[in-house]
Amino acid sequence: MEIKSILGLLDEFQYITKILDSELYDNPSMNCGLYRVDQDCLDQLKKAVLSARDEQLKEIKTVIDALH
């Protein structure tokens, strides 16, 4: 199974994958827009993961500092 859309993996957005797979609805501009929305979602997810990681690292540093 080829994944064409991150959002398309979610039930409520499966239509995105159907559009990207369909030859009938082949529209380069629309496909580009859908891929751009996917990229924006990935960027937001990346920021959230990095933010959570930074918070965890700060907590770990605080614990280590407290032990010394």
Predicted model as a PDB file, atoms N, CA, C, CB and O in Angstrom, pLDDT in the B-factor column:
MODEL        1                                                                  
ATOM      1  N   MET A   1       0.842  -1.176   0.000  1.00 66.00           N  
ATOM      2  CA  MET A   1       0.000   0.000   0.000  1.00 66.00           C  
ATOM      3  C   MET A   1       0.890   1.243   0.000  1.00 66.00           C  
ATOM      4  CB  MET A   1      -0.959  -0.004   1.220  1.00 66.00           C  
ATOM      5  O   MET A   1       1.745   1.404   0.871  1.00 66.00           O  
ATOM      6  N   GLU A   2       0.687   2.096  -0.957  1.00 80.00           N  
ATOM      7  CA  GLU A   2       1.438   3.337  -1.061  1.00 80.00           C  
ATOM      8  C   GLU A   2       0.674   4.440  -0.332  1.00 80.00           C  
ATOM      9  CB  GLU A   2       1.684   3.719  -2.550  1.00 80.00           C  
ATOM     10  O   GLU A   2      -0.520   4.636  -0.559  1.00 80.00           O  
ATOM     11  N   ILE A   3       1.367   5.147   0.533  1.00 81.00           N  
ATOM     12  CA  ILE A   3       0.746   6.250   1.262  1.00 81.00           C  
ATOM     13  C   ILE A   3       0.980   7.523   0.467  1.00 81.00           C  
ATOM     14  CB  ILE A   3       1.319   6.378   2.718  1.00 81.00           C  
ATOM     15  O   ILE A   3       2.121   7.923   0.231  1.00 81.00           O  
ATOM     16  N   LYS A   4      -0.101   8.146   0.062  1.00 82.00           N  
ATOM     17  CA  LYS A   4       0.004   9.373  -0.717  1.00 82.00           C  
ATOM     18  C   LYS A   4      -0.329  10.606   0.107  1.00 82.00           C  
ATOM     19  CB  LYS A   4      -0.904   9.303  -1.917  1.00 82.00           C  
ATOM     20  O   LYS A   4       0.011  11.726  -0.274  1.00 82.00           O  
ATOM     21  N   SER A   5      -0.991  10.400   1.231  1.00 86.00           N  
ATOM     22  CA  SER A   5      -1.412  11.530   2.050  1.00 86.00           C  
ATOM     23  C   SER A   5      -1.431  11.124   3.515  1.00 86.00           C  
ATOM     24  CB  SER A   5      -2.801  12.040   1.610  1.00 86.00           C  
ATOM     25  O   SER A   5      -2.009  10.100   3.881  1.00 86.00           O  
ATOM     26  N   ILE A   6      -0.797  11.930   4.342  1.00 84.00           N  
ATOM     27  CA  ILE A   6      -0.823  11.686   5.784  1.00 84.00           C  
ATOM     28  C   ILE A   6      -2.247  11.878   6.311  1.00 84.00           C  
ATOM     29  CB  ILE A   6       0.169  12.631   6.525  1.00 84.00           C  
ATOM     30  O   ILE A   6      -2.758  11.049   7.064  1.00 84.00           O  
ATOM     31  N   LEU A   7      -2.873  12.972   5.909  1.00 86.00           N  
ATOM     32  CA  LEU A   7      -4.258  13.213   6.341  1.00 86.00           C  
ATOM     33  C   LEU A   7      -5.192  12.137   5.818  1.00 86.00           C  
ATOM     34  CB  LEU A   7      -4.738  14.587   5.869  1.00 86.00           C  
ATOM     35  O   LEU A   7      -6.166  11.783   6.483  1.00 86.00           O  
ATOM     36  N   GLY A   8      -4.903  11.609   4.624  1.00 86.00           N  
ATOM     37  CA  GLY A   8      -5.740  10.572   4.035  1.00 86.00           C  
ATOM     38  C   GLY A   8      -5.778   9.287   4.850  1.00 86.00           C  
ATOM     39  O   GLY A   8      -6.641   8.437   4.632  1.00 86.00           O  
ATOM     40  N   LEU A   9      -4.845   9.142   5.790  1.00 86.00           N  
ATOM     41  CA  LEU A   9      -4.850   7.962   6.663  1.00 86.00           C  
ATOM     42  C   LEU A   9      -5.966   8.036   7.701  1.00 86.00           C  
ATOM     43  CB  LEU A   9      -3.498   7.815   7.365  1.00 86.00           C  
ATOM     44  O   LEU A   9      -6.392   7.012   8.236  1.00 86.00           O  
ATOM     45  N   LEU A  10      -6.438   9.247   7.983  1.00 86.00           N  
ATOM     46  CA  LEU A  10      -7.523   9.427   8.946  1.00 86.00           C  
ATOM     47  C   LEU A  10      -8.862   9.186   8.258  1.00 86.00           C  
ATOM     48  CB  LEU A  10      -7.479  10.846   9.573  1.00 86.00           C  
ATOM     49  O   LEU A  10      -9.062   9.585   7.111  1.00 86.00           O  
ATOM     50  N   ASP A  11      -9.768   8.533   8.965  1.00 89.00           N  
ATOM     51  CA  ASP A  11     -11.074   8.182   8.388  1.00 89.00           C  
ATOM     52  C   ASP A  11     -11.810   9.385   7.808  1.00 89.00           C  
ATOM     53  CB  ASP A  11     -11.940   7.527   9.440  1.00 89.00           C  
ATOM     54  O   ASP A  11     -12.385   9.303   6.723  1.00 89.00           O  
ATOM     55  N   GLU A  12     -11.791  10.495   8.529  1.00 89.00           N  
ATOM     56  CA  GLU A  12     -12.567  11.655   8.079  1.00 89.00           C  
ATOM     57  C   GLU A  12     -11.954  12.362   6.870  1.00 89.00           C  
ATOM     58  CB  GLU A  12     -12.708  12.639   9.212  1.00 89.00           C  
ATOM     59  O   GLU A  12     -12.594  13.217   6.258  1.00 89.00           O  
ATOM     60  N   PHE A  13     -10.711  12.005   6.526  1.00 86.00           N  
ATOM     61  CA  PHE A  13     -10.049  12.629   5.386  1.00 86.00           C  
ATOM     62  C   PHE A  13      -9.659  11.622   4.296  1.00 86.00           C  
ATOM     63  CB  PHE A  13      -8.818  13.367   5.858  1.00 86.00           C  
ATOM     64  O   PHE A  13      -8.780  11.899   3.480  1.00 86.00           O  
ATOM     65  N   GLN A  14     -10.310  10.458   4.283  1.00 87.00           N  
ATOM     66  CA  GLN A  14      -9.984   9.438   3.285  1.00 87.00           C  
ATOM     67  C   GLN A  14     -10.262   9.900   1.864  1.00 87.00           C  
ATOM     68  CB  GLN A  14     -10.762   8.177   3.565  1.00 87.00           C  
ATOM     69  O   GLN A  14      -9.694   9.366   0.911  1.00 87.00           O  
ATOM     70  N   TYR A  15     -11.127  10.884   1.721  1.00 87.00           N  
ATOM     71  CA  TYR A  15     -11.425  11.394   0.388  1.00 87.00           C  
ATOM     72  C   TYR A  15     -10.178  11.979  -0.267  1.00 87.00           C  
ATOM     73  CB  TYR A  15     -12.529  12.450   0.458  1.00 87.00           C  
ATOM     74  O   TYR A  15     -10.082  12.001  -1.494  1.00 87.00           O  
ATOM     75  N   ILE A  16      -9.219  12.457   0.536  1.00 88.00           N  
ATOM     76  CA  ILE A  16      -7.986  13.015  -0.032  1.00 88.00           C  
ATOM     77  C   ILE A  16      -7.231  11.932  -0.791  1.00 88.00           C  
ATOM     78  CB  ILE A  16      -7.090  13.622   1.080  1.00 88.00           C  
ATOM     79  O   ILE A  16      -6.774  12.159  -1.911  1.00 88.00           O  
ATOM     80  N   THR A  17      -7.101  10.765  -0.187  1.00 86.00           N  
ATOM     81  CA  THR A  17      -6.408   9.663  -0.855  1.00 86.00           C  
ATOM     82  C   THR A  17      -7.168   9.238  -2.099  1.00 86.00           C  
ATOM     83  CB  THR A  17      -6.236   8.469   0.098  1.00 86.00           C  
ATOM     84  O   THR A  17      -6.558   8.926  -3.122  1.00 86.00           O  
ATOM     85  N   LYS A  18      -8.495   9.221  -2.024  1.00 86.00           N  
ATOM     86  CA  LYS A  18      -9.295   8.845  -3.201  1.00 86.00           C  
ATOM     87  C   LYS A  18      -9.077   9.829  -4.343  1.00 86.00           C  
ATOM     88  CB  LYS A  18     -10.792   8.781  -2.842  1.00 86.00           C  
ATOM     89  O   LYS A  18      -8.978   9.429  -5.503  1.00 86.00           O  
ATOM     90  N   ILE A  19      -9.003  11.113  -4.015  1.00 87.00           N  
ATOM     91  CA  ILE A  19      -8.770  12.130  -5.047  1.00 87.00           C  
ATOM     92  C   ILE A  19      -7.389  11.947  -5.669  1.00 87.00           C  
ATOM     93  CB  ILE A  19      -8.907  13.554  -4.453  1.00 87.00           C  
ATOM     94  O   ILE A  19      -7.239  12.000  -6.889  1.00 87.00           O  
ATOM     95  N   LEU A  20      -6.375  11.732  -4.820  1.00 87.00           N  
ATOM     96  CA  LEU A  20      -5.015  11.580  -5.327  1.00 87.00           C  
ATOM     97  C   LEU A  20      -4.837  10.303  -6.154  1.00 87.00           C  
ATOM     98  CB  LEU A  20      -4.035  11.582  -4.173  1.00 87.00           C  
ATOM     99  O   LEU A  20      -4.016  10.268  -7.070  1.00 87.00           O  
ATOM    100  N   ASP A  21      -5.595   9.267  -5.836  1.00 86.00           N  
ATOM    101  CA  ASP A  21      -5.515   8.003  -6.572  1.00 86.00           C  
ATOM    102  C   ASP A  21      -6.337   8.013  -7.852  1.00 86.00           C  
ATOM    103  CB  ASP A  21      -5.973   6.868  -5.693  1.00 86.00           C  
ATOM    104  O   ASP A  21      -6.078   7.219  -8.757  1.00 86.00           O  
ATOM    105  N   SER A  22      -7.309   8.887  -7.942  1.00 84.00           N  
ATOM    106  CA  SER A  22      -8.249   8.885  -9.058  1.00 84.00           C  
ATOM    107  C   SER A  22      -7.653   9.518 -10.311  1.00 84.00           C  
ATOM    108  CB  SER A  22      -9.518   9.616  -8.669  1.00 84.00           C  
ATOM    109  O   SER A  22      -7.092  10.613 -10.256  1.00 84.00           O  
ATOM    110  N   GLU A  23      -7.776   8.828 -11.430  1.00 82.00           N  
ATOM    111  CA  GLU A  23      -7.374   9.400 -12.717  1.00 82.00           C  
ATOM    112  C   GLU A  23      -8.447  10.364 -13.217  1.00 82.00           C  
ATOM    113  CB  GLU A  23      -7.121   8.283 -13.760  1.00 82.00           C  
ATOM    114  O   GLU A  23      -8.147  11.299 -13.959  1.00 82.00           O  
ATOM    115  N   LEU A  24      -9.690  10.137 -12.814  1.00 84.00           N  
ATOM    116  CA  LEU A  24     -10.799  10.975 -13.234  1.00 84.00           C  
ATOM    117  C   LEU A  24     -10.647  12.402 -12.708  1.00 84.00           C  
ATOM    118  CB  LEU A  24     -12.118  10.376 -12.761  1.00 84.00           C  
ATOM    119  O   LEU A  24     -10.970  13.365 -13.403  1.00 84.00           O  
ATOM    120  N   TYR A  25     -10.151  12.530 -11.470  1.00 77.00           N  
ATOM    121  CA  TYR A  25     -10.009  13.844 -10.841  1.00 77.00           C  
ATOM    122  C   TYR A  25      -8.560  14.336 -10.872  1.00 77.00           C  
ATOM    123  CB  TYR A  25     -10.506  13.791  -9.397  1.00 77.00           C  
ATOM    124  O   TYR A  25      -8.153  15.114 -10.009  1.00 77.00           O  
ATOM    125  N   ASP A  26      -7.790  13.895 -11.848  1.00 82.00           N  
ATOM    126  CA  ASP A  26      -6.386  14.279 -11.910  1.00 82.00           C  
ATOM    127  C   ASP A  26      -6.261  15.769 -12.226  1.00 82.00           C  
ATOM    128  CB  ASP A  26      -5.640  13.439 -12.965  1.00 82.00           C  
ATOM    129  O   ASP A  26      -6.445  16.195 -13.366  1.00 82.00           O  
ATOM    130  N   ASN A  27      -5.951  16.534 -11.212  1.00 87.00           N  
ATOM    131  CA  ASN A  27      -5.816  17.982 -11.341  1.00 87.00           C  
ATOM    132  C   ASN A  27      -4.529  18.379 -10.622  1.00 87.00           C  
ATOM    133  CB  ASN A  27      -7.072  18.743 -10.750  1.00 87.00           C  
ATOM    134  O   ASN A  27      -4.492  18.397  -9.392  1.00 87.00           O  
ATOM    135  N   PRO A  28      -3.475  18.697 -11.373  1.00 89.00           N  
ATOM    136  CA  PRO A  28      -2.186  19.007 -10.742  1.00 89.00           C  
ATOM    137  C   PRO A  28      -2.256  20.117  -9.695  1.00 89.00           C  
ATOM    138  CB  PRO A  28      -1.196  19.395 -11.797  1.00 89.00           C  
ATOM    139  O   PRO A  28      -1.568  20.042  -8.677  1.00 89.00           O  
ATOM    140  N   SER A  29      -3.061  21.129  -9.920  1.00 91.00           N  
ATOM    141  CA  SER A  29      -3.170  22.222  -8.950  1.00 91.00           C  
ATOM    142  C   SER A  29      -3.798  21.750  -7.646  1.00 91.00           C  
ATOM    143  CB  SER A  29      -3.989  23.369  -9.535  1.00 91.00           C  
ATOM    144  O   SER A  29      -3.335  22.095  -6.559  1.00 91.00           O  
ATOM    145  N   MET A  30      -4.861  20.955  -7.768  1.00 88.00           N  
ATOM    146  CA  MET A  30      -5.521  20.439  -6.572  1.00 88.00           C  
ATOM    147  C   MET A  30      -4.594  19.465  -5.844  1.00 88.00           C  
ATOM    148  CB  MET A  30      -6.857  19.747  -6.940  1.00 88.00           C  
ATOM    149  O   MET A  30      -4.503  19.500  -4.616  1.00 88.00           O  
ATOM    150  N   ASN A  31      -3.913  18.605  -6.583  1.00 87.00           N  
ATOM    151  CA  ASN A  31      -2.983  17.660  -5.962  1.00 87.00           C  
ATOM    152  C   ASN A  31      -1.884  18.409  -5.219  1.00 87.00           C  
ATOM    153  CB  ASN A  31      -2.368  16.725  -7.022  1.00 87.00           C  
ATOM    154  O   ASN A  31      -1.522  18.040  -4.101  1.00 87.00           O  
ATOM    155  N   CYS A  32      -1.355  19.458  -5.839  1.00 90.00           N  
ATOM    156  CA  CYS A  32      -0.317  20.269  -5.200  1.00 90.00           C  
ATOM    157  C   CYS A  32      -0.853  20.877  -3.906  1.00 90.00           C  
ATOM    158  CB  CYS A  32       0.177  21.382  -6.158  1.00 90.00           C  
ATOM    159  O   CYS A  32      -0.161  20.876  -2.888  1.00 90.00           O  
ATOM    160  N   GLY A  33      -2.063  21.390  -3.938  1.00 91.00           N  
ATOM    161  CA  GLY A  33      -2.675  21.964  -2.741  1.00 91.00           C  
ATOM    162  C   GLY A  33      -2.844  20.935  -1.636  1.00 91.00           C  
ATOM    163  O   GLY A  33      -2.583  21.221  -0.467  1.00 91.00           O  
ATOM    164  N   LEU A  34      -3.283  19.733  -2.007  1.00 89.00           N  
ATOM    165  CA  LEU A  34      -3.458  18.678  -1.007  1.00 89.00           C  
ATOM    166  C   LEU A  34      -2.112  18.268  -0.406  1.00 89.00           C  
ATOM    167  CB  LEU A  34      -4.156  17.453  -1.634  1.00 89.00           C  
ATOM    168  O   LEU A  34      -2.005  18.045   0.800  1.00 89.00           O  
ATOM    169  N   TYR A  35      -1.089  18.170  -1.254  1.00 90.00           N  
ATOM    170  CA  TYR A  35       0.238  17.836  -0.735  1.00 90.00           C  
ATOM    171  C   TYR A  35       0.775  18.949   0.158  1.00 90.00           C  
ATOM    172  CB  TYR A  35       1.212  17.575  -1.890  1.00 90.00           C  
ATOM    173  O   TYR A  35       1.467  18.682   1.140  1.00 90.00           O  
ATOM    174  N   ARG A  36       0.459  20.185  -0.178  1.00 92.00           N  
ATOM    175  CA  ARG A  36       0.904  21.319   0.642  1.00 92.00           C  
ATOM    176  C   ARG A  36       0.234  21.270   2.019  1.00 92.00           C  
ATOM    177  CB  ARG A  36       0.585  22.667  -0.068  1.00 92.00           C  
ATOM    178  O   ARG A  36       0.882  21.529   3.033  1.00 92.00           O  
ATOM    179  N   VAL A  37      -1.049  20.943   2.057  1.00 90.00           N  
ATOM    180  CA  VAL A  37      -1.754  20.807   3.342  1.00 90.00           C  
ATOM    181  C   VAL A  37      -1.116  19.689   4.163  1.00 90.00           C  
ATOM    182  CB  VAL A  37      -3.272  20.518   3.118  1.00 90.00           C  
ATOM    183  O   VAL A  37      -0.927  19.829   5.372  1.00 90.00           O  
ATOM    184  N   ASP A  38      -0.782  18.574   3.498  1.00 89.00           N  
ATOM    185  CA  ASP A  38      -0.102  17.475   4.182  1.00 89.00           C  
ATOM    186  C   ASP A  38       1.231  17.945   4.762  1.00 89.00           C  
ATOM    187  CB  ASP A  38       0.122  16.295   3.217  1.00 89.00           C  
ATOM    188  O   ASP A  38       1.562  17.634   5.906  1.00 89.00           O  
ATOM    189  N   GLN A  39       1.985  18.689   3.974  1.00 92.00           N  
ATOM    190  CA  GLN A  39       3.291  19.169   4.434  1.00 92.00           C  
ATOM    191  C   GLN A  39       3.129  20.109   5.619  1.00 92.00           C  
ATOM    192  CB  GLN A  39       4.039  19.879   3.293  1.00 92.00           C  
ATOM    193  O   GLN A  39       3.923  20.061   6.559  1.00 92.00           O  
ATOM    194  N   ASP A  40       2.121  20.957   5.586  1.00 93.00           N  
ATOM    195  CA  ASP A  40       1.859  21.857   6.718  1.00 93.00           C  
ATOM    196  C   ASP A  40       1.543  21.063   7.982  1.00 93.00           C  
ATOM    197  CB  ASP A  40       0.694  22.812   6.391  1.00 93.00           C  
ATOM    198  O   ASP A  40       2.005  21.406   9.070  1.00 93.00           O  
ATOM    199  N   CYS A  41       0.749  19.998   7.831  1.00 88.00           N  
ATOM    200  CA  CYS A  41       0.417  19.149   8.988  1.00 88.00           C  
ATOM    201  C   CYS A  41       1.666  18.472   9.537  1.00 88.00           C  
ATOM    202  CB  CYS A  41      -0.631  18.086   8.601  1.00 88.00           C  
ATOM    203  O   CYS A  41       1.852  18.387  10.750  1.00 88.00           O  
ATOM    204  N   LEU A  42       2.522  17.991   8.633  1.00 89.00           N  
ATOM    205  CA  LEU A  42       3.771  17.364   9.074  1.00 89.00           C  
ATOM    206  C   LEU A  42       4.668  18.369   9.792  1.00 89.00           C  
ATOM    207  CB  LEU A  42       4.516  16.756   7.878  1.00 89.00           C  
ATOM    208  O   LEU A  42       5.296  18.032  10.796  1.00 89.00           O  
ATOM    209  N   ASP A  43       4.731  19.583   9.290  1.00 93.00           N  
ATOM    210  CA  ASP A  43       5.537  20.614   9.934  1.00 93.00           C  
ATOM    211  C   ASP A  43       5.023  20.928  11.332  1.00 93.00           C  
ATOM    212  CB  ASP A  43       5.552  21.881   9.087  1.00 93.00           C  
ATOM    213  O   ASP A  43       5.808  21.078  12.268  1.00 93.00           O  
ATOM    214  N   GLN A  44       3.699  21.026  11.474  1.00 93.00           N  
ATOM    215  CA  GLN A  44       3.104  21.292  12.792  1.00 93.00           C  
ATOM    216  C   GLN A  44       3.360  20.133  13.748  1.00 93.00           C  
ATOM    217  CB  GLN A  44       1.588  21.542  12.662  1.00 93.00           C  
ATOM    218  O   GLN A  44       3.651  20.344  14.925  1.00 93.00           O  
ATOM    219  N   LEU A  45       3.250  18.905  13.237  1.00 90.00           N  
ATOM    220  CA  LEU A  45       3.514  17.727  14.065  1.00 90.00           C  
ATOM    221  C   LEU A  45       4.974  17.704  14.502  1.00 90.00           C  
ATOM    222  CB  LEU A  45       3.163  16.433  13.301  1.00 90.00           C  
ATOM    223  O   LEU A  45       5.276  17.391  15.653  1.00 90.00           O  
ATOM    224  N   LYS A  46       5.869  18.031  13.594  1.00 92.00           N  
ATOM    225  CA  LYS A  46       7.299  18.075  13.915  1.00 92.00           C  
ATOM    226  C   LYS A  46       7.566  19.094  15.018  1.00 92.00           C  
ATOM    227  CB  LYS A  46       8.129  18.417  12.657  1.00 92.00           C  
ATOM    228  O   LYS A  46       8.312  18.810  15.955  1.00 92.00           O  
ATOM    229  N   LYS A  47       6.965  20.276  14.915  1.00 93.00           N  
ATOM    230  CA  LYS A  47       7.149  21.310  15.935  1.00 93.00           C  
ATOM    231  C   LYS A  47       6.626  20.827  17.288  1.00 93.00           C  
ATOM    232  CB  LYS A  47       6.435  22.614  15.519  1.00 93.00           C  
ATOM    233  O   LYS A  47       7.253  21.061  18.321  1.00 93.00           O  
ATOM    234  N   ALA A  48       5.479  20.154  17.276  1.00 93.00           N  
ATOM    235  CA  ALA A  48       4.899  19.661  18.532  1.00 93.00           C  
ATOM    236  C   ALA A  48       5.799  18.605  19.164  1.00 93.00           C  
ATOM    237  CB  ALA A  48       3.491  19.080  18.289  1.00 93.00           C  
ATOM    238  O   ALA A  48       5.998  18.608  20.379  1.00 93.00           O  
ATOM    239  N   VAL A  49       6.345  17.703  18.353  1.00 92.00           N  
ATOM    240  CA  VAL A  49       7.224  16.653  18.875  1.00 92.00           C  
ATOM    241  C   VAL A  49       8.508  17.271  19.428  1.00 92.00           C  
ATOM    242  CB  VAL A  49       7.555  15.615  17.771  1.00 92.00           C  
ATOM    243  O   VAL A  49       8.964  16.902  20.510  1.00 92.00           O  
ATOM    244  N   LEU A  50       9.086  18.206  18.685  1.00 91.00           N  
ATOM    245  CA  LEU A  50      10.321  18.844  19.146  1.00 91.00           C  
ATOM    246  C   LEU A  50      10.092  19.649  20.416  1.00 91.00           C  
ATOM    247  CB  LEU A  50      10.890  19.747  18.057  1.00 91.00           C  
ATOM    248  O   LEU A  50      10.950  19.679  21.299  1.00 91.00           O  
ATOM    249  N   SER A  51       8.937  20.301  20.511  1.00 92.00           N  
ATOM    250  CA  SER A  51       8.606  21.070  21.704  1.00 92.00           C  
ATOM    251  C   SER A  51       8.466  20.147  22.912  1.00 92.00           C  
ATOM    252  CB  SER A  51       7.311  21.870  21.488  1.00 92.00           C  
ATOM    253  O   SER A  51       8.970  20.450  23.994  1.00 92.00           O  
ATOM    254  N   ALA A  52       7.784  19.029  22.725  1.00 93.00           N  
ATOM    255  CA  ALA A  52       7.609  18.063  23.817  1.00 93.00           C  
ATOM    256  C   ALA A  52       8.959  17.488  24.229  1.00 93.00           C  
ATOM    257  CB  ALA A  52       6.645  16.924  23.395  1.00 93.00           C  
ATOM    258  O   ALA A  52       9.222  17.293  25.416  1.00 93.00           O  
ATOM    259  N   ARG A  53       9.813  17.217  23.245  1.00 93.00           N  
ATOM    260  CA  ARG A  53      11.140  16.680  23.548  1.00 93.00           C  
ATOM    261  C   ARG A  53      11.956  17.692  24.344  1.00 93.00           C  
ATOM    262  CB  ARG A  53      11.881  16.299  22.251  1.00 93.00           C  
ATOM    263  O   ARG A  53      12.631  17.323  25.305  1.00 93.00           O  
ATOM    264  N   ASP A  54      11.900  18.950  23.958  1.00 91.00           N  
ATOM    265  CA  ASP A  54      12.637  19.990  24.681  1.00 91.00           C  
ATOM    266  C   ASP A  54      12.167  20.101  26.126  1.00 91.00           C  
ATOM    267  CB  ASP A  54      12.481  21.338  23.978  1.00 91.00           C  
ATOM    268  O   ASP A  54      12.976  20.271  27.038  1.00 91.00           O  
ATOM    269  N   GLU A  55      10.859  20.005  26.329  1.00 91.00           N  
ATOM    270  CA  GLU A  55      10.320  20.067  27.691  1.00 91.00           C  
ATOM    271  C   GLU A  55      10.805  18.880  28.518  1.00 91.00           C  
ATOM    272  CB  GLU A  55       8.779  20.100  27.662  1.00 91.00           C  
ATOM    273  O   GLU A  55      11.146  19.032  29.691  1.00 91.00           O  
ATOM    274  N   GLN A  56      10.834  17.698  27.903  1.00 92.00           N  
ATOM    275  CA  GLN A  56      11.308  16.513  28.620  1.00 92.00           C  
ATOM    276  C   GLN A  56      12.788  16.645  28.962  1.00 92.00           C  
ATOM    277  CB  GLN A  56      11.070  15.245  27.782  1.00 92.00           C  
ATOM    278  O   GLN A  56      13.209  16.272  30.057  1.00 92.00           O  
ATOM    279  N   LEU A  57      13.574  17.172  28.034  1.00 92.00           N  
ATOM    280  CA  LEU A  57      15.000  17.355  28.297  1.00 92.00           C  
ATOM    281  C   LEU A  57      15.222  18.354  29.434  1.00 92.00           C  
ATOM    282  CB  LEU A  57      15.722  17.830  27.026  1.00 92.00           C  
ATOM    283  O   LEU A  57      16.120  18.167  30.255  1.00 92.00           O  
ATOM    284  N   LYS A  58      14.423  19.397  29.485  1.00 92.00           N  
ATOM    285  CA  LYS A  58      14.538  20.379  30.574  1.00 92.00           C  
ATOM    286  C   LYS A  58      14.217  19.724  31.916  1.00 92.00           C  
ATOM    287  CB  LYS A  58      13.594  21.584  30.328  1.00 92.00           C  
ATOM    288  O   LYS A  58      14.890  19.975  32.916  1.00 92.00           O  
ATOM    289  N   GLU A  59      13.176  18.879  31.929  1.00 92.00           N  
ATOM    290  CA  GLU A  59      12.815  18.185  33.163  1.00 92.00           C  
ATOM    291  C   GLU A  59      13.936  17.249  33.603  1.00 92.00           C  
ATOM    292  CB  GLU A  59      11.508  17.399  32.976  1.00 92.00           C  
ATOM    293  O   GLU A  59      14.262  17.177  34.788  1.00 92.00           O  
ATOM    294  N   ILE A  60      14.520  16.537  32.654  1.00 92.00           N  
ATOM    295  CA  ILE A  60      15.611  15.606  32.975  1.00 92.00           C  
ATOM    296  C   ILE A  60      16.802  16.382  33.532  1.00 92.00           C  
ATOM    297  CB  ILE A  60      16.034  14.789  31.715  1.00 92.00           C  
ATOM    298  O   ILE A  60      17.417  15.958  34.511  1.00 92.00           O  
ATOM    299  N   LYS A  61      17.126  17.511  32.916  1.00 92.00           N  
ATOM    300  CA  LYS A  61      18.251  18.330  33.398  1.00 92.00           C  
ATOM    301  C   LYS A  61      17.967  18.834  34.809  1.00 92.00           C  
ATOM    302  CB  LYS A  61      18.511  19.529  32.442  1.00 92.00           C  
ATOM    303  O   LYS A  61      18.867  18.862  35.649  1.00 92.00           O  
ATOM    304  N   THR A  62      16.744  19.227  35.073  1.00 92.00           N  
ATOM    305  CA  THR A  62      16.387  19.690  36.410  1.00 92.00           C  
ATOM    306  C   THR A  62      16.562  18.581  37.445  1.00 92.00           C  
ATOM    307  CB  THR A  62      14.945  20.201  36.427  1.00 92.00           C  
ATOM    308  O   THR A  62      17.066  18.830  38.540  1.00 92.00           O  
ATOM    309  N   VAL A  63      16.154  17.369  37.107  1.00 92.00           N  
ATOM    310  CA  VAL A  63      16.298  16.222  38.018  1.00 92.00           C  
ATOM    311  C   VAL A  63      17.774  15.921  38.248  1.00 92.00           C  
ATOM    312  CB  VAL A  63      15.576  14.969  37.451  1.00 92.00           C  
ATOM    313  O   VAL A  63      18.196  15.691  39.382  1.00 92.00           O  
ATOM    314  N   ILE A  64      18.549  15.922  37.182  1.00 92.00           N  
ATOM    315  CA  ILE A  64      19.989  15.634  37.318  1.00 92.00           C  
ATOM    316  C   ILE A  64      20.658  16.709  38.164  1.00 92.00           C  
ATOM    317  CB  ILE A  64      20.671  15.547  35.924  1.00 92.00           C  
ATOM    318  O   ILE A  64      21.481  16.398  39.026  1.00 92.00           O  
ATOM    319  N   ASP A  65      20.314  17.959  37.927  1.00 91.00           N  
ATOM    320  CA  ASP A  65      20.894  19.049  38.717  1.00 91.00           C  
ATOM    321  C   ASP A  65      20.519  18.922  40.185  1.00 91.00           C  
ATOM    322  CB  ASP A  65      20.434  20.406  38.177  1.00 91.00           C  
ATOM    323  O   ASP A  65      21.329  19.212  41.065  1.00 91.00           O  
ATOM    324  N   ALA A  66      19.294  18.491  40.450  1.00 91.00           N  
ATOM    325  CA  ALA A  66      18.845  18.324  41.831  1.00 91.00           C  
ATOM    326  C   ALA A  66      19.581  17.187  42.524  1.00 91.00           C  
ATOM    327  CB  ALA A  66      17.345  18.071  41.871  1.00 91.00           C  
ATOM    328  O   ALA A  66      19.770  17.224  43.740  1.00 91.00           O  
ATOM    329  N   LEU A  67      19.994  16.185  41.771  1.00 89.00           N  
ATOM    330  CA  LEU A  67      20.714  15.052  42.361  1.00 89.00           C  
ATOM    331  C   LEU A  67      22.158  15.391  42.693  1.00 89.00           C  
ATOM    332  CB  LEU A  67      20.678  13.868  41.421  1.00 89.00           C  
ATOM    333  O   LEU A  67      22.775  14.698  43.501  1.00 89.00           O  
ATOM    334  N   HIS A  68      22.700  16.412  42.106  1.00 79.00           N  
ATOM    335  CA  HIS A  68      24.099  16.795  42.347  1.00 79.00           C  
ATOM    336  C   HIS A  68      24.202  17.736  43.474  1.00 79.00           C  
ATOM    337  CB  HIS A  68      24.718  17.408  41.131  1.00 79.00           C  
ATOM    338  O   HIS A  68      25.303  18.166  43.820  1.00 79.00           O  
TER     339      HIS A  68                                                      
ENDMDL                                                                          
END                                                                             
